[in-house]
Amino acid sequence: MNLDLLVEVRDHPRINSKALKRRVEVRHKTKTKPRWFKVADLVMQKVHRYQIENKLSPKWTGPFRVVEALGNNAYKLKTLEGGAIPRMWNAKNLKIYFS
């Protein structure tokens, strides 16, 4: 009888872990706000930790213009004067600039 129940005992933790992952995914999707930017949008860029001099330093710099949307929430930026920013930026490090 114990051998018959062995399969069910092994499946129980797997089922629980899948249910937990599903609950975490649903919770994450309801709490996060997706960010999408269009080409020519003005955005602010988050300052790196090493660029902050003191607690009163600004946490965001900008504005910058979105030049290209590369997919997977990656964007190429340029300054308003036309100078290119050397790397791509993820949407979690950007926010819309309201002027």
C-alpha distances in whole Angstrom, upper triangle without the diagonal:
4,5,5,7,9,11,12,12,15,17,17,20,22,22,24,26,27,28,30,32,33,34,36,37,38,40,42,43,44,46,48,51,51,55,57,60,63,65,68,67,68,65,65,63,61,63,61,60,63,66,66,68,68,66,69,69,68,64,65,68,69,70,69,69,66,67,64,60,58,55,52,54,56,60,63,66,70,72,74,77,75,74,71,68,66,63,60,59,55,56,54,57,59,61,63,67,68,72
4,5,5,6,10,10,10,12,14,15,17,19,20,21,23,25,26,27,29,31,32,33,35,36,38,39,41,42,44,46,49,49,53,55,58,61,63,66,64,65,63,62,60,58,60,58,57,60,63,62,65,65,63,66,66,65,61,62,65,66,67,66,66,63,64,61,58,56,52,49,51,54,57,61,63,67,69,72,75,73,71,68,65,64,60,57,56,53,53,51,54,57,58,61,64,66,70
4,5,5,8,10,10,11,14,15,17,18,19,21,23,24,26,27,29,30,32,33,35,36,38,39,41,42,44,45,48,49,52,54,57,60,62,65,63,65,62,62,60,58,59,57,57,59,62,62,65,65,63,66,65,64,61,62,64,66,66,65,65,62,63,60,56,54,51,48,50,52,56,59,62,66,68,71,74,71,70,67,64,62,59,56,55,52,52,51,54,56,58,60,64,66,70
4,6,7,8,10,11,12,14,17,18,18,20,22,23,24,26,28,29,30,32,34,35,36,38,39,41,43,44,47,47,51,52,56,58,61,64,62,64,61,61,59,57,59,58,57,60,62,62,65,65,63,66,65,64,61,61,64,65,66,65,64,61,62,59,56,53,50,47,49,52,55,59,61,65,68,70,73,71,70,66,63,62,58,56,55,51,51,50,53,56,57,59,63,65,68
4,6,5,6,9,10,11,14,15,15,17,19,20,21,23,25,26,27,29,31,32,33,35,37,38,40,41,44,45,48,50,54,56,59,62,60,61,58,58,57,55,57,55,54,57,60,59,62,62,60,63,62,61,58,58,61,63,63,62,62,59,60,57,54,52,48,45,47,50,53,57,59,63,65,68,71,69,68,64,61,60,56,54,52,49,49,47,51,53,54,56,60,62,66
4,5,5,6,9,10,12,13,15,16,18,19,21,22,24,25,27,28,30,31,33,34,36,37,39,40,44,44,47,49,52,55,57,60,59,60,57,57,55,53,55,53,52,55,57,57,60,60,58,61,61,60,56,57,59,61,61,60,60,57,58,55,52,50,46,43,45,48,51,55,57,61,64,66,69,67,65,62,59,58,54,52,50,47,47,46,49,51,53,55,59,61,65
4,5,5,6,9,11,11,12,15,16,17,18,21,22,23,25,26,27,29,31,32,33,35,37,38,41,41,44,46,50,52,54,58,56,57,55,55,53,51,53,51,51,53,56,56,59,59,57,60,59,58,54,55,57,59,59,58,58,55,56,53,49,47,43,40,43,45,49,52,55,59,61,64,66,64,63,59,57,55,52,49,48,45,45,44,47,49,50,53,56,58,62
4,5,5,6,10,10,10,12,15,15,16,18,20,21,22,24,26,27,28,30,31,33,35,36,39,40,43,45,48,51,54,57,55,56,53,53,52,50,52,50,50,53,55,55,58,58,56,58,58,57,53,53,56,58,58,57,57,54,55,52,48,46,43,40,42,45,48,52,54,58,60,63,66,64,63,59,56,55,51,49,47,44,44,42,46,48,49,51,55,57,61
4,6,5,8,10,10,12,14,15,16,18,20,21,22,24,25,27,28,30,31,33,34,36,39,40,43,45,48,51,54,57,55,56,53,53,51,49,50,49,48,51,53,53,56,56,54,57,56,55,52,52,55,57,57,56,57,54,55,52,49,47,43,40,42,44,48,51,54,57,60,62,65,63,62,59,56,54,51,48,47,43,43,42,45,47,48,51,54,56,60
4,6,7,7,9,11,12,14,15,17,18,20,21,23,24,26,27,28,30,32,33,34,38,38,41,43,46,49,51,54,53,54,51,50,49,47,48,46,46,49,51,51,54,54,52,55,54,53,50,50,53,55,55,54,54,51,52,49,46,44,40,37,39,42,45,49,51,55,57,60,63,61,59,56,53,52,48,45,44,41,41,40,43,45,46,49,53,55,58
4,6,5,6,9,10,11,12,14,16,17,19,20,21,23,25,26,27,29,31,32,35,35,38,40,44,46,49,52,50,51,49,49,47,45,47,45,45,48,50,50,53,53,51,54,53,52,48,49,51,53,53,52,52,49,50,47,44,42,38,35,37,40,43,47,49,53,55,58,61,59,57,54,51,50,46,44,42,39,39,38,41,43,44,47,50,52,56
4,6,5,6,9,10,11,12,14,16,17,18,20,21,23,24,26,27,29,31,34,34,38,40,43,46,49,52,50,51,48,48,46,44,46,45,44,47,49,49,52,52,50,52,52,51,47,48,50,52,52,52,52,49,50,47,44,42,39,35,37,40,43,47,49,53,55,57,60,59,57,54,51,50,47,44,42,39,39,37,40,42,43,46,49,51,55
4,5,5,6,9,10,10,12,14,15,16,18,20,21,22,24,26,27,28,32,32,36,38,41,44,47,50,47,48,45,45,43,41,43,41,41,43,46,46,49,48,46,49,49,47,44,45,47,49,50,49,49,46,48,45,42,40,36,33,35,37,41,44,46,50,52,55,58,56,55,51,48,47,44,41,39,36,36,34,37,40,41,43,47,49,53
4,5,5,6,9,10,11,12,14,15,17,19,20,21,23,25,26,27,30,30,34,36,39,42,44,47,45,46,43,43,42,40,42,40,40,43,45,45,48,48,46,49,48,47,43,43,46,48,48,47,47,44,45,42,39,37,34,30,32,35,38,42,44,48,50,53,56,54,52,49,46,45,41,39,37,34,34,32,36,38,39,42,45,47,51
4,6,5,6,9,10,11,12,14,15,17,18,20,21,23,25,26,29,29,33,35,38,41,44,47,45,46,43,43,42,40,42,41,41,44,46,46,49,49,47,49,49,47,43,44,46,48,48,47,47,44,45,43,39,37,34,30,32,35,39,42,45,48,51,53,56,54,53,50,47,46,42,39,38,34,34,32,36,38,39,41,45,47,50
4,6,5,6,9,10,11,12,14,15,17,18,20,21,23,24,28,28,32,34,38,41,43,46,44,45,42,42,40,38,40,39,39,42,44,44,47,46,44,46,46,45,41,42,45,46,47,46,46,43,45,42,39,37,34,30,32,35,38,42,44,47,50,52,55,53,52,49,46,45,42,39,37,33,33,31,34,36,37,40,43,45,49
4,5,5,6,9,10,11,12,14,15,16,18,20,21,22,26,26,29,32,35,38,41,43,41,42,39,39,37,35,37,36,36,39,41,41,44,43,42,44,43,42,38,39,42,43,44,43,43,40,42,39,36,34,31,27,29,31,35,38,41,44,46,49,52,50,49,46,43,42,38,35,34,30,30,28,31,34,35,37,41,43,47
4,5,5,6,9,10,11,12,14,15,17,19,20,21,24,24,28,30,33,36,39,42,40,41,38,38,37,35,37,36,36,39,41,41,45,44,42,45,44,42,38,39,41,42,43,42,42,39,40,37,34,32,29,25,27,30,33,37,39,43,45,48,51,49,48,45,42,41,37,34,33,29,29,27,31,33,34,36,40,42,45
4,5,5,6,9,10,11,12,14,15,17,19,20,23,24,28,30,33,36,39,42,40,41,38,38,37,35,38,37,37,40,42,42,45,44,42,44,44,42,38,39,41,43,43,42,42,39,41,38,35,33,30,27,28,31,34,38,40,44,46,48,51,50,49,46,43,42,39,36,34,30,29,28,31,33,33,36,39,41,45
4,5,5,6,9,10,11,12,14,16,17,18,22,23,26,29,32,35,38,41,38,39,36,36,34,33,35,34,34,37,39,38,41,41,39,41,40,39,35,36,39,40,41,40,40,38,40,37,34,33,29,26,27,29,33,36,38,42,44,46,49,48,47,44,41,40,37,34,32,28,27,25,29,31,31,34,37,39,43
4,5,5,6,9,10,10,12,14,15,16,20,20,23,26,29,32,35,38,35,36,33,33,32,30,33,32,32,35,37,36,40,39,37,40,39,37,33,34,36,38,38,37,37,35,36,34,30,29,25,22,23,26,30,33,35,39,41,43,46,45,44,41,38,37,33,31,28,25,24,23,26,28,29,31,35,37,41
4,5,5,6,9,10,11,12,14,16,19,19,23,25,28,31,34,37,35,36,33,33,32,31,34,33,33,37,38,38,41,41,39,41,40,38,34,34,37,38,38,37,37,34,36,34,30,29,25,22,23,26,30,33,35,39,41,43,46,45,44,41,38,38,34,31,29,25,24,23,27,28,29,31,34,36,40
4,5,5,6,9,10,11,12,14,18,19,22,25,29,32,35,37,35,35,33,33,32,30,33,32,33,36,37,37,40,40,37,39,38,37,33,33,36,37,38,37,37,35,37,35,31,30,27,24,24,27,30,34,36,39,41,43,46,45,45,42,39,39,35,32,30,26,25,23,26,28,28,30,34,35,39
4,6,5,6,9,10,11,12,16,17,20,23,26,30,33,35,32,33,30,30,29,27,29,29,29,32,34,33,37,36,34,36,35,33,30,30,33,34,35,34,35,32,34,32,29,28,25,21,21,25,28,31,33,37,38,40,43,42,41,39,36,36,32,29,26,23,22,20,23,25,25,28,31,33,37
4,5,5,6,9,10,11,14,14,18,20,24,27,30,32,30,31,28,28,27,26,29,28,29,32,34,33,37,37,34,36,35,33,29,29,32,33,33,32,32,30,32,29,26,25,21,18,19,22,25,29,31,34,36,38,41,40,39,36,34,34,30,27,24,21,20,18,22,23,24,26,29,31,35
4,5,5,6,9,10,13,14,18,20,24,27,30,33,30,31,29,29,28,27,30,30,31,34,35,35,38,38,35,37,36,34,30,30,33,34,34,33,33,30,33,30,27,26,23,20,20,24,27,30,32,36,37,39,42,41,41,38,35,36,32,29,26,22,21,19,23,24,24,26,29,31,34
4,6,5,6,9,12,14,17,20,24,27,30,32,30,30,28,27,27,25,28,28,29,32,33,32,36,35,32,34,33,31,28,28,31,32,32,32,32,30,33,31,27,27,24,21,21,24,27,30,32,35,37,38,41,41,40,38,35,35,32,29,26,22,20,18,22,23,22,25,28,29,33
4,6,5,6,10,11,14,17,21,24,27,29,27,27,24,24,24,22,25,25,25,29,30,29,33,32,30,31,31,28,25,25,28,29,29,29,29,27,29,27,24,24,21,17,17,20,23,27,28,31,33,35,38,37,36,34,31,32,28,25,22,18,17,15,18,19,19,22,25,27,31
4,6,6,8,9,13,15,19,22,25,27,25,26,23,24,24,23,26,26,27,31,31,31,35,34,32,33,32,29,26,25,28,29,28,28,28,25,28,26,22,22,19,16,16,19,22,26,27,31,32,34,37,36,36,33,31,31,28,25,22,18,16,15,18,19,19,21,24,26,29
4,6,8,10,14,17,20,23,27,29,26,26,24,24,25,24,27,28,28,32,32,32,35,34,32,33,32,29,26,26,29,29,29,29,29,27,30,28,25,25,22,19,18,22,24,28,29,32,34,35,38,37,37,35,33,34,30,27,24,20,18,16,20,20,19,21,24,25,29
4,7,10,13,16,19,23,26,28,25,25,22,22,22,21,24,25,25,29,29,28,32,31,28,29,28,26,23,23,26,27,27,27,28,26,29,27,24,25,22,19,18,21,23,27,27,30,32,33,36,36,36,33,31,32,29,26,22,19,16,14,17,18,17,19,22,23,27
4,6,9,13,16,19,23,24,21,22,19,19,19,18,21,22,23,26,27,26,30,29,27,27,27,24,21,20,23,24,24,24,24,22,25,24,20,21,18,16,14,17,19,23,24,27,28,29,33,32,32,30,27,28,25,22,19,15,12,11,14,14,14,16,19,21,25
4,6,10,13,16,20,21,18,18,16,17,17,17,20,22,23,27,26,26,30,29,27,27,26,23,20,19,21,21,21,21,21,19,22,21,18,19,17,15,13,16,17,21,21,24,26,27,30,30,30,28,25,27,24,21,17,14,11,10,13,13,11,13,16,18,21
4,7,10,13,17,19,16,17,15,16,16,17,20,22,24,27,27,27,30,30,28,29,27,24,21,19,21,21,20,20,19,17,19,18,15,16,13,12,9,13,14,18,19,22,24,25,29,28,28,25,23,25,22,18,15,12,9,9,12,12,11,12,16,18,21
4,7,10,13,15,12,13,11,13,13,14,18,20,22,25,24,25,28,29,27,27,25,22,19,16,18,17,17,16,15,13,16,15,12,14,12,11,8,11,11,15,15,19,20,21,25,24,24,22,20,22,19,15,12,10,6,8,10,9,8,9,13,15,18
4,7,10,12,10,12,11,13,14,16,20,21,24,27,26,27,30,31,29,29,27,23,21,18,19,18,16,15,14,11,13,12,9,11,10,10,7,10,10,13,14,17,19,20,23,22,22,20,19,21,18,15,12,10,7,10,12,10,9,9,13,15,18
4,7,9,6,9,8,12,13,15,19,21,24,26,25,26,29,30,29,28,26,22,20,17,17,15,14,12,10,8,10,9,8,11,11,12,9,10,8,11,11,14,16,16,20,18,19,17,16,19,17,13,12,11,8,11,12,9,9,8,11,13,16
4,6,6,9,10,14,15,18,22,24,27,29,27,29,32,33,32,31,29,25,23,20,19,17,15,13,10,7,9,8,7,11,11,13,11,11,9,11,11,14,16,16,19,17,19,17,17,19,18,15,14,14,11,15,15,12,12,10,12,14,16
4,6,9,11,14,15,19,22,24,27,29,27,29,32,33,33,32,29,25,24,20,19,16,14,11,8,5,6,6,7,10,12,15,13,12,9,9,9,11,13,13,16,14,16,14,15,17,16,14,14,14,13,17,17,14,14,12,13,15,17
4,6,9,13,15,18,21,24,27,29,26,28,31,32,32,30,27,24,23,19,17,14,11,9,6,5,6,8,10,14,16,18,15,14,11,11,9,10,11,10,13,12,14,14,14,17,17,15,15,16,15,18,17,14,14,11,12,13,14
4,6,10,13,16,19,22,25,27,25,25,29,30,29,27,25,21,20,16,15,12,10,8,6,6,8,10,11,14,16,17,14,14,11,11,10,11,12,11,15,14,16,15,15,18,17,15,14,15,13,15,15,11,10,8,8,10,11
4,7,10,14,16,19,23,24,22,22,25,26,26,24,21,18,17,13,12,9,6,5,5,7,10,12,13,16,18,19,15,15,12,12,9,10,10,9,13,13,14,14,14,17,17,15,14,15,13,15,14,10,9,6,5,8,9
4,7,10,13,16,19,21,19,19,22,23,23,21,19,15,14,10,9,7,5,5,6,7,11,13,13,16,17,17,14,13,11,11,9,10,10,11,14,14,15,14,13,16,15,13,11,12,10,12,10,6,5,4,5,8,10
4,7,9,13,16,18,15,16,19,20,19,18,15,11,10,6,6,5,5,6,9,10,14,15,15,18,19,19,15,14,12,13,10,11,11,12,15,16,15,15,13,16,15,14,11,12,10,11,8,6,5,6,6,9,11
4,6,9,13,14,12,13,17,18,18,17,14,11,9,5,5,6,8,8,10,11,14,15,15,17,18,17,14,13,11,12,10,11,11,13,16,16,15,14,11,13,12,11,8,10,9,9,6,5,7,9,9,13,15
4,7,9,12,10,11,14,15,15,15,12,9,6,5,6,9,11,11,14,15,17,18,18,19,20,18,15,14,14,14,13,15,14,17,19,20,18,17,13,15,14,13,10,10,10,9,5,6,8,11,12,15,17
4,7,8,6,7,11,12,12,13,9,8,5,5,6,10,12,13,16,17,20,21,21,21,22,21,18,17,16,16,15,16,15,18,20,20,18,17,14,15,14,14,12,13,14,12,8,10,12,15,15,18,20
4,5,5,7,11,13,13,14,11,11,8,9,10,13,16,16,19,19,21,22,22,22,23,21,19,17,17,17,16,18,17,20,22,22,20,18,15,15,14,14,12,13,15,13,10,12,15,18,18,21,23
4,5,6,9,10,11,13,11,11,9,11,13,16,19,19,22,23,25,26,25,25,26,24,21,20,21,21,20,21,21,24,26,26,23,22,18,18,17,18,16,16,17,15,12,15,17,20,21,24,26
4,6,8,10,12,14,11,13,11,13,14,17,20,20,24,24,26,27,27,27,28,26,24,22,22,22,21,22,21,24,25,25,23,21,18,18,17,19,17,18,20,18,15,17,20,23,23,26,27
4,6,9,11,12,9,10,9,11,11,14,17,18,21,22,24,25,26,26,27,26,24,22,21,21,19,19,18,21,22,23,20,19,16,17,17,18,16,18,19,18,14,16,18,21,20,23,24
4,6,7,9,6,8,7,10,11,15,18,19,23,24,26,28,28,28,29,28,25,24,23,23,21,22,20,23,24,25,23,22,19,20,20,21,19,20,20,18,15,17,18,21,20,23,24
4,7,8,6,9,10,13,14,17,20,22,25,27,29,31,31,32,33,31,29,27,27,26,24,24,22,25,26,27,25,25,22,23,23,24,22,23,24,22,19,20,22,24,23,25,26
4,5,6,9,10,14,15,19,21,23,27,29,31,33,33,34,34,33,30,29,28,28,26,27,25,27,28,30,28,27,24,26,26,26,24,25,25,23,20,21,22,24,23,25,26
4,6,8,9,13,15,19,21,23,27,28,31,33,33,34,34,32,29,29,28,29,27,27,26,27,29,31,29,29,26,27,26,27,24,24,24,22,19,20,21,23,22,24,25
4,6,9,12,14,17,19,22,25,27,30,32,32,34,34,33,29,29,28,28,26,26,24,25,27,29,27,28,25,27,27,27,24,25,24,22,19,20,20,22,20,22,22
4,6,9,10,14,16,19,22,24,27,29,29,30,31,30,27,26,25,25,22,22,20,22,24,25,24,24,21,23,23,24,21,22,22,20,17,17,18,20,18,20,21
4,6,7,10,13,15,19,21,24,26,26,28,28,27,24,23,22,22,19,20,18,19,21,23,22,22,19,21,21,21,19,19,19,17,14,14,14,16,14,16,17
4,7,10,13,15,18,19,23,24,24,25,25,24,21,20,20,20,18,19,18,19,22,23,22,21,18,20,19,19,16,16,16,14,11,11,12,14,14,16,18
4,7,9,11,14,16,19,21,20,22,23,22,19,18,17,17,15,15,14,16,18,19,18,18,15,18,17,16,14,14,13,12,9,9,9,11,10,13,15
4,6,8,12,14,17,19,20,22,23,23,19,18,16,15,13,13,11,12,15,16,15,15,13,15,15,16,13,15,15,14,11,10,10,12,10,13,14
3,5,9,11,14,17,18,20,22,22,19,17,15,14,10,10,8,9,12,13,13,13,11,15,15,15,13,15,14,15,12,10,10,10,8,11,11
4,7,10,13,16,17,19,21,22,18,17,14,13,10,9,7,7,11,12,12,13,12,16,16,15,14,16,14,16,13,10,10,9,6,9,9
4,7,9,12,14,16,18,19,16,14,11,10,6,6,5,6,9,9,10,10,9,13,13,12,11,14,13,15,12,10,10,10,8,12,12
4,6,9,11,14,17,18,15,14,10,9,6,5,6,6,10,9,10,10,10,13,14,13,12,14,13,16,14,11,11,10,10,12,13
4,6,7,11,13,15,12,10,7,6,5,7,9,10,13,11,12,10,10,13,12,10,10,12,11,14,13,10,11,10,11,14,15
4,7,10,13,15,13,11,7,5,5,7,10,11,13,10,11,9,10,12,12,10,11,13,14,17,16,14,15,14,15,18,18
4,6,9,12,11,9,6,5,7,10,13,14,16,14,14,11,12,13,12,9,11,12,12,16,16,14,16,15,17,19,21
4,6,9,7,6,5,7,9,12,16,17,20,17,17,14,14,15,13,10,10,10,10,14,14,13,14,14,17,19,21
4,7,7,5,6,7,11,14,18,20,22,19,19,15,14,14,12,9,10,10,11,14,15,14,17,17,20,23,25
4,5,6,8,11,14,17,21,23,25,22,22,19,18,17,14,11,11,10,10,13,15,15,17,17,20,23,26
4,6,9,12,15,19,22,24,27,24,24,20,19,18,15,11,11,8,9,11,13,14,16,17,21,24,27
4,7,10,13,16,19,21,24,22,22,18,16,17,14,10,8,6,5,8,10,10,12,14,17,20,23
4,7,10,14,17,19,22,19,18,15,13,13,10,6,5,5,6,9,10,10,13,14,17,20,23
4,6,10,13,15,18,16,15,12,10,11,9,5,5,6,7,11,10,9,12,13,15,18,20
4,7,11,13,15,12,12,8,7,8,7,5,6,9,10,14,12,11,14,14,16,19,21
4,7,10,12,10,9,6,6,8,8,7,8,11,11,14,12,10,12,13,13,17,18
4,7,8,6,5,4,5,9,10,10,11,14,15,17,15,13,15,14,14,17,17
4,5,5,5,6,7,11,13,13,13,17,17,19,16,14,15,14,13,16,15
4,5,7,9,11,15,16,16,16,19,19,21,18,16,16,15,12,14,13
4,6,9,11,15,17,18,19,22,22,24,21,19,20,18,16,18,17
4,6,9,12,15,16,17,20,21,23,21,18,20,19,17,19,18
4,7,9,12,14,15,19,20,22,19,18,20,19,18,21,20
4,6,9,10,12,16,17,20,17,16,18,18,18,21,21
4,6,8,9,13,15,17,14,13,16,17,17,20,21
4,7,10,13,16,18,15,15,19,20,20,24,25
4,7,10,13,15,13,13,17,19,20,23,25
4,7,10,12,11,11,14,16,18,22,23
4,7,8,7,7,11,13,15,19,21
4,5,6,7,10,13,16,19,22
4,5,5,7,10,13,16,19
4,6,8,11,14,17,20
4,7,11,13,16,19
4,7,9,13,15
4,6,9,13
4,6,10
4,6
4
